[in-house]
C-alpha cells in the first residue's frame, strides 16, 4: 500500500531532503503519486496553503526552504548559466546590482517574471555555450566569459556597451585572450584590444 502524506508530512520530507525547487516529476517520485489528477490536486492544495509557489508550468518553489535568485534562474529555464550584467556585478567588475537576473541559454530569448523579479535569458549559439562554472547550486560564467558575452551581445546591438565604470583588475588577461580566440569574432577581438 502506498504511503499517503499529510501536509505536515510533506513539509517535513521536503525539509529533510533540503529541497527548495521541484518539478512535477519530483513530486510524483517523492510522494509515489502516479495518477496525474491526484498529483495536480495535491499540488493545488499545497499552493493554496502557501507551502509551494508555482514558478512556471511544471516547476515549483518550496517556500519553507528559500532558493537564491541565481539558483532559481538556472532552474526555471534550462540549460542556462548566469552571465552578462548579473555575473559582472557578482564579480565586482561593474558596481551596483542589476534589477534583472541575466542569463545565457541556447534556447530562445525569454523573459520570465517571478514575484517582483525579472529573469531574462539571452539566446547564444550552441558553439558559444561554454566558459561557465558551478558555484554553490548554480552555474555562472567565469569573469572572462561574462565580459565576452557582454561584448558579444553589445556588438549585436543587444547591450549598450559602456566600460567606464568597469574594473578589469580581476580579469585574467591570458584567459581572456584564449577565450577571445575561441569565440573567433573579429568585432569582439577589436573591442577586447581597445579595452585591454
C-alpha positions, 0 to 999 in steps of 0.5 A, a space after each residue: 500500500 502506498 504511503 499517503 502524506 499529510 501536509 505536515 508530512 510533506 513539509 517535513 520530507 521536503 525539509 529533510 531532503 533540503 529541497 527548495 525547487 521541484 518539478 512535477 516529476 519530483 513530486 510524483 517520485 517523492 510522494 509515489 503519486 502516479 495518477 496525474 489528477 491526484 498529483 495536480 490536486 495535491 499540488 493545488 492544495 499545497 499552493 493554496 496553503 502557501 507551502 509551494 509557489 508555482 514558478 512556471 508550468 511544471 516547476 515549483 518553489 518550496 517556500 519553507 526552504 528559500 532558493 537564491 535568485 541565481 539558483 532559481 534562474 538556472 532552474 526555471 529555464 534550462 540549460 542556462 548559466 548566469 552571465 552578462 550584467 548579473 555575473 559582472 556585478 557578482 564579480 565586482 567588475 561593474 558596481 551596483 546590482 542589476 534589477 534583472 537576473 541575466 542569463 545565457 541559454 541556447 534556447 530562445 530569448 525569454 523573459 520570465 517574471 517571478 514575484 517582483 523579479 525579472 529573469 531574462 535569458 539571452 539566446 547564444 549559439 550552441 558553439 558559444 555555450 561554454 566558459 561557465 562554472 558551478 558555484 554553490 547550486 548554480 552555474 555562472 560564467 567565469 569573469 572572462 566569459 561574462 565580459 565576452 558575452 557582454 561584448 558579444 551581445 553589445 556588438 549585436 546591438 543587444 547591450 549598450 556597451 559602456 566600460 567606464 565604470 568597469 574594473 578589469 583588475 580581476 580579469 585574467 588577461 591570458 584567459 581572456 585572450 584564449 577565450 577571445 580566440 575561441 569565440 573567433 569574432 573579429 568585432 569582439 577581438 577589436 573591442 577586447 584590444 581597445 579595452 585591454 
